[in-house]
């Protein structure tokens, strides 16, 4: 081994960026005869520099680390392997399911029979149960409450062999209307404060059945992630008297459109400035509203188009990767002391689409930081370039 590198304590490297290349200067102080000798080594490559970005909504910091980046053709994403049908969610298998809660079905067809397009069922293995009384109690210094809530499955089509992205937009609208109706219905239960709609697609994203479906869970408390957004949007509104999401839309469509993936009359799809994971996208309604349940017929068509295009672009770029999407909307608002009077002005509902191309590790768990190896500007450009046939 070269003796210059044996005593690491006396070897120093000075690195500077020169004309896009990295200039490294090595000094060898351990040998008096060579104390003043410096060797300049040009590493003929550009090395991208990491940067920290602050999420404007909740203030979370994200590390964008492009030197770790992989392009779409270099990412070996886990494939969404399909299990063969029929399964319990298929048409003709209704007798194997719990009693349906809600369905979009052909006129004249009876509940729990074929003839449906979208069907809602209670989850066979619920994390929270709708039966029972909500009881809060203290156990010493700790707080507890009974596991009361609702856990439902939205089966998006009777066809076992298609994904949501394969459905025509009017059918996707039926799925979105079903989300809205279930939120409205559960909002009448005073035990619940929030309903989260989410989709797990692929085993690595949490799906246990291949038949395309999404889920909802109603909770007696507002989830932490949602509360962070509520607090962040309120603070922004108190300071600027504007909605932060409305400002994001203006920023990303007028001033810095390099993170814009697509838009239509009612929605924008962006790669957020402080994206947590590669190719994360947000679907945001252009018209300000805090509630998903306010979705109109015209907006539903726009959301169906934006969601379908986003899912197809991700599938085309990464060969059907595992992903999640979720809807962040306002909690149920019931007048009470300390009622949040500005939430209708400061919060803005939206959809977050999160591909599962990387996995968090020890640093992420310990620090709360996310490390994203793909700059959002690059991710948006690559998704824009995906041609759909």
QUIPEWO-V539100 format. One record per residue. N is the residue number from 1. RES is the residue in one letter. PHI is phi in radians with two decimals (NA if undefined). PSI is psi in whole degrees, -180 to 180 (* if undefined). OMEGA is omega in whole degrees, -180 to 180 (NA if undefined). Layout:
BEGIN
n->N res->RES phi->PHI psi->PSI omega->OMEGA
n->N res->RES phi->PHI psi->PSI omega->OMEGA
END
This chain:
BEGIN
n->1 res->X phi->NA psi->142 omega->177
n->2 res->X phi->-1.00 psi->127 omega->-175
n->3 res->X phi->-1.12 psi->-21 omega->180
n->4 res->X phi->-1.10 psi->-22 omega->-174
n->5 res->X phi->-1.88 psi->6 omega->-179
n->6 res->X phi->-1.27 psi->-49 omega->-180
n->7 res->X phi->-1.62 psi->93 omega->-174
n->8 res->X phi->-1.18 psi->-22 omega->-176
n->9 res->X phi->-1.21 psi->-18 omega->-178
n->10 res->X phi->-2.00 psi->13 omega->176
n->11 res->X phi->-1.85 psi->123 omega->180
n->12 res->X phi->-2.12 psi->150 omega->179
n->13 res->X phi->-2.16 psi->129 omega->174
n->14 res->X phi->-1.94 psi->124 omega->-175
n->15 res->X phi->-2.06 psi->130 omega->175
n->16 res->X phi->-2.42 psi->154 omega->-179
n->17 res->X phi->-1.61 psi->119 omega->-177
n->18 res->X phi->-2.19 psi->111 omega->176
n->19 res->X phi->0.94 psi->42 omega->177
n->20 res->X phi->1.44 psi->-9 omega->176
n->21 res->X phi->-1.89 psi->162 omega->179
n->22 res->X phi->-1.70 psi->123 omega->178
n->23 res->X phi->-1.76 psi->119 omega->180
n->24 res->X phi->-1.94 psi->128 omega->178
n->25 res->X phi->-1.95 psi->123 omega->-178
n->26 res->X phi->-1.89 psi->130 omega->178
n->27 res->X phi->-2.03 psi->137 omega->-177
n->28 res->X phi->-2.04 psi->91 omega->-174
n->29 res->X phi->-1.50 psi->-12 omega->-174
n->30 res->X phi->-1.31 psi->-18 omega->-179
n->31 res->X phi->-1.90 psi->110 omega->-176
n->32 res->X phi->-0.99 psi->-34 omega->-178
n->33 res->X phi->-1.21 psi->-16 omega->-178
n->34 res->X phi->-2.10 psi->19 omega->-171
n->35 res->X phi->-1.03 psi->-32 omega->-176
n->36 res->X phi->-1.75 psi->3 omega->-178
n->37 res->X phi->-1.43 psi->133 omega->176
n->38 res->X phi->-2.19 psi->139 omega->175
n->39 res->X phi->-1.98 psi->130 omega->177
n->40 res->X phi->-1.81 psi->123 omega->-178
n->41 res->X phi->-2.05 psi->121 omega->178
n->42 res->X phi->-1.61 psi->119 omega->175
n->43 res->X phi->-1.64 psi->106 omega->-169
n->44 res->X phi->-1.38 psi->73 omega->174
n->45 res->X phi->-2.85 psi->154 omega->175
n->46 res->X phi->-1.60 psi->133 omega->178
n->47 res->X phi->-2.01 psi->117 omega->179
n->48 res->X phi->-1.24 psi->148 omega->-177
n->49 res->X phi->-1.81 psi->135 omega->176
n->50 res->X phi->-1.15 psi->156 omega->175
n->51 res->X phi->-2.54 psi->153 omega->175
n->52 res->X phi->-1.75 psi->134 omega->178
n->53 res->X phi->-2.16 psi->141 omega->-178
n->54 res->X phi->-1.78 psi->126 omega->176
n->55 res->X phi->-1.17 psi->124 omega->-176
n->56 res->X phi->-1.27 psi->-13 omega->-178
n->57 res->X phi->-1.52 psi->-54 omega->-174
n->58 res->X phi->-1.95 psi->-4 omega->178
n->59 res->X phi->1.41 psi->10 omega->179
n->60 res->X phi->-1.27 psi->138 omega->177
n->61 res->X phi->-1.63 psi->139 omega->179
n->62 res->X phi->-2.20 psi->140 omega->175
n->63 res->X phi->-1.67 psi->118 omega->173
n->64 res->X phi->-1.64 psi->114 omega->-172
n->65 res->X phi->-2.07 psi->76 omega->-173
n->66 res->X phi->-1.15 psi->-19 omega->179
n->67 res->X phi->-1.20 psi->-13 omega->177
n->68 res->X phi->-1.75 psi->8 omega->-169
n->69 res->X phi->-1.28 psi->151 omega->171
n->70 res->X phi->-2.19 psi->142 omega->177
n->71 res->X phi->-1.42 psi->166 omega->-179
n->72 res->X phi->-0.95 psi->-38 omega->-178
n->73 res->X phi->-1.36 psi->-6 omega->179
n->74 res->X phi->-1.81 psi->-10 omega->-178
n->75 res->X phi->-1.49 psi->124 omega->178
n->76 res->X phi->-1.71 psi->74 omega->-177
n->77 res->X phi->-1.26 psi->144 omega->176
n->78 res->X phi->-1.04 psi->132 omega->-178
n->79 res->X phi->-1.37 psi->148 omega->179
n->80 res->X phi->-1.47 psi->86 omega->-177
n->81 res->X phi->-1.27 psi->128 omega->-178
n->82 res->X phi->-1.61 psi->136 omega->173
n->83 res->X phi->-1.50 psi->140 omega->-178
n->84 res->X phi->-1.19 psi->151 omega->176
n->85 res->X phi->-1.68 psi->-179 omega->0
n->86 res->X phi->-1.34 psi->159 omega->178
n->87 res->X phi->-2.25 psi->-178 omega->-176
n->88 res->X phi->-1.13 psi->-18 omega->-180
n->89 res->X phi->-1.59 psi->-5 omega->-176
n->90 res->X phi->-1.36 psi->154 omega->174
n->91 res->X phi->-1.08 psi->138 omega->-177
n->92 res->X phi->1.66 psi->-9 omega->-179
n->93 res->X phi->-1.91 psi->18 omega->-173
n->94 res->X phi->-1.04 psi->-31 omega->-178
n->95 res->X phi->-1.17 psi->-17 omega->180
n->96 res->X phi->-1.50 psi->-8 omega->-175
n->97 res->X phi->-1.74 psi->160 omega->168
n->98 res->X phi->-1.09 psi->164 omega->180
n->99 res->X phi->-1.05 psi->130 omega->-176
n->100 res->X phi->-1.17 psi->146 omega->-180
n->101 res->X phi->-1.61 psi->-36 omega->-174
n->102 res->X phi->-2.78 psi->150 omega->177
n->103 res->X phi->-2.72 psi->148 omega->166
n->104 res->X phi->-1.74 psi->112 omega->-173
n->105 res->X phi->-2.47 psi->165 omega->-180
n->106 res->X phi->-1.13 psi->146 omega->-179
n->107 res->X phi->-1.02 psi->134 omega->177
n->108 res->X phi->1.57 psi->-7 omega->178
n->109 res->X phi->-1.53 psi->144 omega->-175
n->110 res->X phi->-1.53 psi->154 omega->174
n->111 res->X phi->-0.99 psi->150 omega->177
n->112 res->X phi->1.11 psi->30 omega->175
n->113 res->X phi->-2.33 psi->167 omega->174
n->114 res->X phi->-1.08 psi->168 omega->180
n->115 res->X phi->1.93 psi->7 omega->-178
n->116 res->X phi->-1.73 psi->158 omega->173
n->117 res->X phi->-1.89 psi->-40 omega->177
n->118 res->X phi->-2.36 psi->139 omega->-174
n->119 res->X phi->-2.44 psi->138 omega->180
n->120 res->X phi->-2.00 psi->130 omega->-178
n->121 res->X phi->-2.26 psi->151 omega->169
n->122 res->X phi->-1.20 psi->141 omega->178
n->123 res->X phi->-1.16 psi->134 omega->-180
n->124 res->X phi->-1.14 psi->-26 omega->-178
n->125 res->X phi->-2.21 psi->69 omega->-172
n->126 res->X phi->-1.24 psi->144 omega->174
n->127 res->X phi->-1.39 psi->-26 omega->174
n->128 res->X phi->-2.35 psi->147 omega->-178
n->129 res->X phi->-1.95 psi->143 omega->-176
n->130 res->X phi->-1.35 psi->-21 omega->-180
n->131 res->X phi->-1.36 psi->146 omega->173
n->132 res->X phi->1.95 psi->170 omega->-179
n->133 res->X phi->-1.79 psi->141 omega->178
n->134 res->X phi->-1.38 psi->116 omega->-179
n->135 res->X phi->-2.14 psi->125 omega->176
n->136 res->X phi->-1.81 psi->139 omega->-180
n->137 res->X phi->-2.65 psi->159 omega->175
n->138 res->X phi->-1.84 psi->138 omega->175
n->139 res->X phi->-2.08 psi->92 omega->-171
n->140 res->X phi->1.10 psi->-126 omega->180
n->141 res->X phi->-1.47 psi->-5 omega->-174
n->142 res->X phi->-1.72 psi->153 omega->179
n->143 res->X phi->-1.91 psi->142 omega->178
n->144 res->X phi->-2.46 psi->160 omega->168
n->145 res->X phi->-2.61 psi->159 omega->180
n->146 res->X phi->-1.15 psi->151 omega->-175
n->147 res->X phi->-1.41 psi->60 omega->-179
n->148 res->X phi->-1.65 psi->137 omega->179
n->149 res->X phi->3.09 psi->-156 omega->175
n->150 res->X phi->-2.51 psi->143 omega->179
n->151 res->X phi->-2.42 psi->111 omega->-174
n->152 res->X phi->-2.19 psi->155 omega->177
n->153 res->X phi->-1.97 psi->129 omega->176
n->154 res->X phi->-1.80 psi->106 omega->178
n->155 res->X phi->-1.45 psi->118 omega->-165
n->156 res->X phi->-1.46 psi->-17 omega->180
n->157 res->X phi->-2.84 psi->151 omega->175
n->158 res->X phi->-1.31 psi->-12 omega->-177
n->159 res->X phi->-1.43 psi->123 omega->-176
n->160 res->X phi->-1.26 psi->-27 omega->-165
n->161 res->X phi->-1.80 psi->19 omega->177
n->162 res->X phi->-2.20 psi->160 omega->174
n->163 res->X phi->-1.83 psi->169 omega->178
n->164 res->X phi->-0.97 psi->-40 omega->-178
n->165 res->X phi->-1.14 psi->-20 omega->180
n->166 res->X phi->-1.46 psi->-16 omega->-176
n->167 res->X phi->-1.32 psi->149 omega->174
n->168 res->X phi->-1.14 psi->154 omega->-175
n->169 res->X phi->-1.02 psi->-39 omega->177
n->170 res->X phi->-1.06 psi->-34 omega->177
n->171 res->X phi->-1.23 psi->-40 omega->176
n->172 res->X phi->-1.06 psi->-37 omega->176
n->173 res->X phi->-1.03 psi->-39 omega->179
n->174 res->X phi->-1.10 psi->-37 omega->176
n->175 res->X phi->-1.12 psi->-45 omega->-179
n->176 res->X phi->-1.14 psi->-40 omega->175
n->177 res->X phi->-1.09 psi->-36 omega->178
n->178 res->X phi->-1.12 psi->-43 omega->175
n->179 res->X phi->-0.94 psi->-48 omega->-176
n->180 res->X phi->-1.09 psi->-44 omega->-178
n->181 res->X phi->-1.15 psi->-40 omega->180
n->182 res->X phi->-1.20 psi->-38 omega->175
n->183 res->X phi->-1.06 psi->-46 omega->-180
n->184 res->X phi->-1.04 psi->-45 omega->-177
n->185 res->X phi->-1.13 psi->-47 omega->-178
n->186 res->X phi->-1.21 psi->-24 omega->177
n->187 res->X phi->-1.13 psi->-17 omega->178
n->188 res->X phi->-1.41 psi->-5 omega->179
n->189 res->X phi->-1.67 psi->113 omega->-175
n->190 res->X phi->-1.17 psi->-10 omega->178
n->191 res->X phi->-1.31 psi->-20 omega->-171
n->192 res->X phi->-1.81 psi->141 omega->176
n->193 res->X phi->-1.88 psi->-22 omega->-173
n->194 res->X phi->-2.66 psi->149 omega->170
n->195 res->X phi->-2.21 psi->123 omega->176
n->196 res->X phi->-1.84 psi->123 omega->173
n->197 res->X phi->-1.67 psi->132 omega->179
n->198 res->X phi->-2.63 psi->159 omega->178
n->199 res->X phi->-2.27 psi->131 omega->171
n->200 res->X phi->-1.89 psi->118 omega->180
n->201 res->X phi->-2.09 psi->112 omega->-177
n->202 res->X phi->1.76 psi->148 omega->-177
n->203 res->X phi->-1.04 psi->-42 omega->-178
n->204 res->X phi->-1.19 psi->-16 omega->178
n->205 res->X phi->-1.71 psi->3 omega->175
n->206 res->X phi->1.89 psi->-1 omega->-179
n->207 res->X phi->-1.36 psi->138 omega->176
n->208 res->X phi->-1.89 psi->-15 omega->176
n->209 res->X phi->-2.19 psi->142 omega->-177
n->210 res->X phi->-1.33 psi->-32 omega->-178
n->211 res->X phi->-0.97 psi->126 omega->-171
n->212 res->X phi->-1.09 psi->128 omega->-177
n->213 res->X phi->-2.78 psi->163 omega->172
n->214 res->X phi->-2.28 psi->177 omega->-174
n->215 res->X phi->-2.42 psi->163 omega->169
n->216 res->X phi->-2.38 psi->147 omega->173
n->217 res->X phi->-2.31 psi->124 omega->174
n->218 res->X phi->-1.67 psi->134 omega->-175
n->219 res->X phi->-2.18 psi->151 omega->178
n->220 res->X phi->-1.43 psi->-1 omega->176
n->221 res->X phi->-2.31 psi->158 omega->175
n->222 res->X phi->-1.39 psi->127 omega->-178
n->223 res->X phi->-1.02 psi->149 omega->-176
n->224 res->X phi->-1.01 psi->-45 omega->-178
n->225 res->X phi->-1.08 psi->-41 omega->179
n->226 res->X phi->-1.17 psi->-42 omega->-179
n->227 res->X phi->-1.08 psi->-37 omega->177
n->228 res->X phi->-1.06 psi->-41 omega->178
n->229 res->X phi->-1.20 psi->-40 omega->179
n->230 res->X phi->-1.06 psi->-45 omega->-180
n->231 res->X phi->-1.16 psi->-43 omega->-179
n->232 res->X phi->-1.11 psi->-43 omega->-180
n->233 res->X phi->-1.21 psi->-34 omega->177
n->234 res->X phi->-1.14 psi->-44 omega->179
n->235 res->X phi->-1.09 psi->-42 omega->179
n->236 res->X phi->-1.07 psi->-43 omega->-180
n->237 res->X phi->-1.15 psi->-40 omega->179
n->238 res->X phi->-1.10 psi->-34 omega->-178
n->239 res->X phi->-1.43 psi->-41 omega->-172
n->240 res->X phi->-1.99 psi->-10 omega->-177
n->241 res->X phi->1.03 psi->33 omega->177
n->242 res->X phi->-2.44 psi->158 omega->175
n->243 res->X phi->-1.41 psi->132 omega->-178
n->244 res->X phi->-1.15 psi->-35 omega->-180
n->245 res->X phi->-1.24 psi->-36 omega->175
n->246 res->X phi->-1.10 psi->-39 omega->177
n->247 res->X phi->-1.17 psi->-37 omega->177
n->248 res->X phi->-1.08 psi->-43 omega->179
n->249 res->X phi->-1.04 psi->-46 omega->179
n->250 res->X phi->-1.09 psi->-44 omega->-180
n->251 res->X phi->-1.05 psi->-47 omega->-171
n->252 res->X phi->-1.42 psi->-17 omega->179
n->253 res->X phi->-1.77 psi->-23 omega->-175
n->254 res->X phi->-1.99 psi->-41 omega->-172
n->255 res->X phi->-1.71 psi->-45 omega->-178
n->256 res->X phi->-2.29 psi->71 omega->-175
n->257 res->X phi->-1.29 psi->5 omega->-180
n->258 res->X phi->-1.17 psi->-15 omega->177
n->259 res->X phi->-1.76 psi->6 omega->179
n->260 res->X phi->-1.44 psi->125 omega->179
n->261 res->X phi->-1.58 psi->-49 omega->178
n->262 res->X phi->-2.89 psi->167 omega->174
n->263 res->X phi->-2.70 psi->157 omega->171
n->264 res->X phi->-2.35 psi->-165 omega->-175
n->265 res->X phi->-1.11 psi->-25 omega->-171
n->266 res->X phi->-2.06 psi->-18 omega->-174
n->267 res->X phi->-2.44 psi->152 omega->169
n->268 res->X phi->-2.04 psi->147 omega->174
n->269 res->X phi->-2.10 psi->121 omega->-177
n->270 res->X phi->-2.23 psi->158 omega->164
n->271 res->X phi->-1.65 psi->110 omega->-170
n->272 res->X phi->-1.07 psi->150 omega->-177
n->273 res->X phi->-0.94 psi->-40 omega->180
n->274 res->X phi->-2.00 psi->56 omega->-179
n->275 res->X phi->-1.03 psi->135 omega->-178
n->276 res->X phi->-1.33 psi->-36 omega->-174
n->277 res->X phi->-2.33 psi->161 omega->179
n->278 res->X phi->-1.03 psi->131 omega->173
n->279 res->X phi->1.19 psi->21 omega->169
n->280 res->X phi->-1.06 psi->140 omega->177
n->281 res->X phi->-2.34 psi->151 omega->174
n->282 res->X phi->-2.05 psi->138 omega->175
n->283 res->X phi->-1.94 psi->115 omega->-171
n->284 res->X phi->-2.15 psi->130 omega->176
n->285 res->X phi->-1.20 psi->138 omega->179
n->286 res->X phi->-1.21 psi->-34 omega->179
n->287 res->X phi->-1.47 psi->125 omega->-177
n->288 res->X phi->-1.12 psi->131 omega->171
n->289 res->X phi->-2.86 psi->143 omega->-178
n->290 res->X phi->-1.54 psi->-14 omega->-171
n->291 res->X phi->-2.02 psi->126 omega->172
n->292 res->X phi->-1.10 psi->-31 omega->-177
n->293 res->X phi->-1.18 psi->-9 omega->176
n->294 res->X phi->-1.48 psi->2 omega->-177
n->295 res->X phi->-0.94 psi->124 omega->179
n->296 res->X phi->-1.61 psi->171 omega->180
n->297 res->X phi->-1.08 psi->-43 omega->179
n->298 res->X phi->-1.13 psi->-43 omega->179
n->299 res->X phi->-1.13 psi->-35 omega->-179
n->300 res->X phi->-1.07 psi->-42 omega->177
n->301 res->X phi->-1.09 psi->-40 omega->178
n->302 res->X phi->-1.16 psi->-39 omega->179
n->303 res->X phi->-1.21 psi->-40 omega->178
n->304 res->X phi->-1.04 psi->-43 omega->179
n->305 res->X phi->-1.13 psi->-48 omega->-177
n->306 res->X phi->-1.12 psi->-42 omega->-180
n->307 res->X phi->-1.17 psi->-45 omega->180
n->308 res->X phi->-1.08 psi->-46 omega->-179
n->309 res->X phi->-1.10 psi->-42 omega->180
n->310 res->X phi->-1.11 psi->-47 omega->-180
n->311 res->X phi->-1.13 psi->-39 omega->179
n->312 res->X phi->-1.18 psi->-39 omega->179
n->313 res->X phi->-1.12 psi->-43 omega->178
n->314 res->X phi->-1.14 psi->-41 omega->180
n->315 res->X phi->-1.14 psi->-41 omega->180
n->316 res->X phi->-1.16 psi->-41 omega->-177
n->317 res->X phi->-1.25 psi->-34 omega->-171
n->318 res->X phi->-2.19 psi->17 omega->175
n->319 res->X phi->1.00 psi->57 omega->174
n->320 res->X phi->1.06 psi->66 omega->-178
n->321 res->X phi->-1.35 psi->160 omega->170
n->322 res->X phi->-1.16 psi->144 omega->-179
n->323 res->X phi->-2.76 psi->164 omega->171
n->324 res->X phi->-2.18 psi->148 omega->161
n->325 res->X phi->-2.28 psi->156 omega->-177
n->326 res->X phi->-2.60 psi->154 omega->180
n->327 res->X phi->-1.94 psi->120 omega->174
n->328 res->X phi->-1.75 psi->115 omega->180
n->329 res->X phi->-2.23 psi->174 omega->-180
n->330 res->X phi->-1.23 psi->150 omega->174
n->331 res->X phi->-1.21 psi->167 omega->175
n->332 res->X phi->-1.11 psi->134 omega->-176
n->333 res->X phi->-1.96 psi->111 omega->179
n->334 res->X phi->-2.09 psi->125 omega->-176
n->335 res->X phi->-0.94 psi->132 omega->179
n->336 res->X phi->-2.82 psi->173 omega->178
n->337 res->X phi->-1.08 psi->132 omega->-179
n->338 res->X phi->1.36 psi->16 omega->-179
n->339 res->X phi->-0.98 psi->138 omega->-176
n->340 res->X phi->-1.35 psi->95 omega->-169
n->341 res->X phi->-1.31 psi->-21 omega->-174
n->342 res->X phi->-1.75 psi->3 omega->-172
n->343 res->X phi->-1.05 psi->-33 omega->179
n->344 res->X phi->-1.19 psi->-20 omega->179
n->345 res->X phi->-1.70 psi->-33 omega->-171
n->346 res->X phi->-1.70 psi->-25 omega->-179
n->347 res->X phi->-1.67 psi->155 omega->-174
n->348 res->X phi->-2.52 psi->113 omega->-176
n->349 res->X phi->-1.18 psi->157 omega->-177
n->350 res->X phi->-2.91 psi->168 omega->178
n->351 res->X phi->-1.98 psi->135 omega->175
n->352 res->X phi->-1.98 psi->127 omega->179
n->353 res->X phi->-1.94 psi->123 omega->-170
n->354 res->X phi->-2.20 psi->98 omega->174
n->355 res->X phi->-1.17 psi->146 omega->-180
n->356 res->X phi->-1.80 psi->75 omega->-178
n->357 res->X phi->-1.77 psi->-17 omega->177
n->358 res->X phi->-2.32 psi->166 omega->179
n->359 res->X phi->-2.16 psi->136 omega->174
n->360 res->X phi->-1.19 psi->150 omega->-179
n->361 res->X phi->-2.26 psi->-158 omega->-172
n->362 res->X phi->-1.03 psi->-43 omega->-178
n->363 res->X phi->-1.10 psi->-44 omega->-180
n->364 res->X phi->-1.10 psi->-43 omega->-180
n->365 res->X phi->-1.15 psi->-39 omega->-176
n->366 res->X phi->-1.38 psi->-28 omega->-172
n->367 res->X phi->-1.88 psi->-24 omega->-173
n->368 res->X phi->1.45 psi->-3 omega->174
n->369 res->X phi->-1.35 psi->153 omega->166
n->370 res->X phi->-1.89 psi->147 omega->174
n->371 res->X phi->-1.98 psi->116 omega->-178
n->372 res->X phi->-1.97 psi->114 omega->-177
n->373 res->X phi->-1.41 psi->-4 omega->-178
n->374 res->X phi->-2.06 psi->112 omega->177
n->375 res->X phi->-0.96 psi->136 omega->-178
n->376 res->X phi->-0.98 psi->-33 omega->178
n->377 res->X phi->-1.11 psi->-41 omega->177
n->378 res->X phi->-1.18 psi->-42 omega->-179
n->379 res->X phi->-1.06 psi->-45 omega->-179
n->380 res->X phi->-1.12 psi->-42 omega->180
n->381 res->X phi->-1.08 psi->-42 omega->-179
n->382 res->X phi->-1.20 psi->-37 omega->178
n->383 res->X phi->-1.25 psi->-38 omega->176
n->384 res->X phi->-1.06 psi->-35 omega->-176
n->385 res->X phi->-1.34 psi->-13 omega->-180
n->386 res->X phi->-1.21 psi->123 omega->179
n->387 res->X phi->-1.67 psi->128 omega->180
n->388 res->X phi->-1.81 psi->133 omega->-178
n->389 res->X phi->-1.72 psi->* omega->NA
END
